[in-house]
Amino acid sequence: MKALVLTYDRNRCLTDHMIYRYRLLWPDHPFTFRIPYQEDAGRGEANREYIKTPKNIKQTVLALLAGIDDEEWIYWCIDDKYPIALDLPRVKSIVEWIGADDPAVSGVLFCRPEKLLKQKFLTGKVVRGTNGIKYLERRNYKKIWIHQFMRAGILRYLFESFPDAILSAKEMDHLKMRVTKPDDHRLFVTARNIATYGESTFRGMLTKNCHHSISASPLQLPAWYSDTVDKEIVIGKMPRPGLGALQNLFHIRG
């Protein structure tokens, strides 16, 4: 499965870290990461494909989507987020479920952050899949930046709806809410959270959690690193190992 990474050359270290975390948590993952670049073509490595793209954000994503059919399943994984924990048996069952190619399903998010607990972001429709997983239909593109499975046409439609000039990635938080989701773009989120993610940066600086994660890995801190913002940003709720209680982990940014 093609995994599309939204990034740029300066943040290659964050891409490396994100991919490292997937390899650590999901050694047999099915992904080939499509990584955009402007000057740094990267090293030849397994499970990576480097795509030369413009600097423009919209054109970068459309270049990553080039040659992919609208109905093909992809994994959308911005490198400003990285996995901290995965309920791997259930995540793998989602891969099997979408592999059955139900035309009524267009996307699956398996991290349910605080905002998606609110009914106003859901349609009320429920689908039950394999392994006892319940899926709730999402009303719009809220939380589209969290890593998730989707058909390529969903991402293509969203970015084609954006203006050509996007001044910053943050601007897309507002742009996505102005795009009306077609009825046949059926996006779901698991009722139960089965993944936890960390945010890599906050206002251009490494988060405390990302700094700790990179420092604990064989990777180097980015060349541009000079300080860490005093903020931990973690998305999702997962059971503590060996305990029935839920660990309260929440998304600080909306």
N, C-alpha and C positions, 0 to 999 in steps of 0.2 A: 504494500500500500504506500502511495506517495504521501509524505508528510511535508506540508508546505510551511516554511519558516519565514516569518516576517522579521527582517533584520537588515543591517547594513554593515559595511566593512569594520567600522570602529568597534562594533559590538560582537565581533567574531568570538571573543572569549566567552560571552554569554551564551552564544550558540553551542560552543564546545561544552560548556557546563550543563546546559539543558540536555544535550544528547548523552553526555556522560551519566546523568541521573537516570535517564530512561534505560540505558544499558545496565546500570546497577540494579534498578528495581524490576526490570522486565528484560532479562537477558535474551530471550527469544522473540522480542518484539518484531512485528511484521513490517516495520517502516523503512523506507528509503527517504532520507531527508533531502528535500529540494531547497538549497540554500542560495539566496541571491548574493551577487557581489558586483562591485563596480571596478575595483582594481585588484583586489586580493582574491585570486582564483582558488585558494585553498589547496590542501594536500589531497592526493588521491587516497581515499579511505573507503572501506566497505560501508555500505548503507548511506553514502552521501553522493549527491549530485549537485554540482555548482552551476548556477545559471547566471549569466551576465545580464544585468538589468539596468535600466536608467535609475537615477537617484530618486526620481519622483515616486512617492509611496503607491499611488494608484497604479502606475505603469509597472512598478515592481511586482505587485500581486498578479496583475494580468499576465505578465511575462511568465511567472511561475505556473500559471494555469494553462499556458499555451500547450496545445496538443492533448489536453485532457478533456474527455467527453463530459458533458454536463451531468450525466447520470452516474459517473464513476465516483466511488467512495474515496475520500481523501481524509487525512488527519491534519487539522489546522492547529499549528503550534507556534505561536509568537514566542520569541526567546526572552521576552521580558517576564516570562513565567517559567517555572521549572517544577517537576514533580517532587514532592516530599514523601508522599506515601500513596500506594495504590492497593486496593483490594483486588489483587491480580486475578483470582478465579472469576470474579464477577466482571472485571474489565474484559477478560478473554471471552466470556460468554456473550458480551455485547458485540464483539468482533464476529462471532459465529452468527449471532442474530441478524446483524445487518448484512451478513453474507448471504442470507436467504433472499435478500433483495426485494423486500416488501415495498412496492411503489408508493405506499401511503406514508412511508417514513423517509424524511429528507436529512435529518441531523439528530445526533445524540450527544448531549452534554452529560457527563457522569460526575461532575462536581456541582453540588447545589449550594451556592452561597446564599448569604442572608437575604439579598434582594429577591431571589427566586422562591423564597418562602411566602412571598406576598401574592395573593390571588390575582391582583391587577395585572401581573405579568404572565398569567396562565389562562388558558381557554376553558379549563374545566374538563377537557377530554383526557381520558386515561387509556393507555395501551399496556397490556401485560405481555412480557416476553419470556424467554427461557430463564432458568435458574431463579425463578421467583421474583424477577425484577419488574417493578412497576415504573412506567414512564408517563410523565405529565407533559402535555403539549404546551409549548411556550407561545405567548401571544405575539411577540415581536423579536427583535435582534438583541435584546438585553443579554449581556454577558457573552456576546459573540467572541470576545477576545480571550476567553478561557479555552484551553486545549480541548478539542472535541472532534468527533467524527461528523462529516457532512458530505453531501454530494457536491461535486465541484461547481455545479450550476448555482448553488446557493451563494457561494463566495463570489463567483463571477458577477451575479446579478447585483449583489450588495456594492461591490467596488465600481461597477459600471454606473451605478446610481450616484456615486460621489462626484464632486467637482474635480476637474483635472488638477487643480492646484490645491494641495493639502499642506498647510504650513507646518503642522506638527502632528505627531501621532495622537496627542491628547485631543486634538480637534475632532478626531474620528469618533470619540465618545458621544459628541453631540450630533454629528452627521448621521450616525447609524439610527438614532431615534427619529430622524426625519424621513426615513425610508419606510414606506408601507410594505409590510411583508405580504406577498401573495398568498392566497389560501392554500395553494398546492405546495408551498414551502413549509412542510410540516416538521417543525423542530421540537425535540423533546428533551426533557431533563429527567434523570432518574429521581424517583421520590426519595430514595435514601442516598446520601452522599457516599461515594466509594472511592474518592480521591481527594488528596490535599495538595495544594500548590503553593509555592512561594513566589512573591514578586521579586524580580532581580534588581530593579532600580526604583528610585523615587526622586523625581526632579533632576534626573541625570546623575545621581549618586547611587552607589551600591547600598542596598538595604542591609541591616545588621544580619538578617537571616541568610542573605545571599553571600555576604562576606564570610560568614562562618562556614557555609556549605562549600564554597570554593577553597577556603583555607584547609578544610578537612579532606580535600580531594587531591589527586596528583597534579591538578592544573595550577597554572599561575594566575595571580590576580591581574586584571587588565592593566595595560601599560599606562592608561589614563587615570588609574586609581590614585587618589590622594587622600581621601577621607571617606568615612561611612556615615550616612545619615542615621540619626538616632531613632530608627523606626524599624519595627518588624512587621512585615505584611504577609499574612498567611491566609489562604482562601480554603474554606471547607471545614467540615466537622468529621472526624474519624474516631472510632472507638479506641481507647487506650489499650495497648497490648495487655491481655490478661485481665482486663477489667470490663465490666458491663457499662460503666458510666461513659458518657460522651465527653470528649475533650473539647472545650469551647475554643474553637479557632474561627476567626471571622475576618471578613474582608474589610479593611479599613477604608479603602477608596471605593466610591460608588461607581 
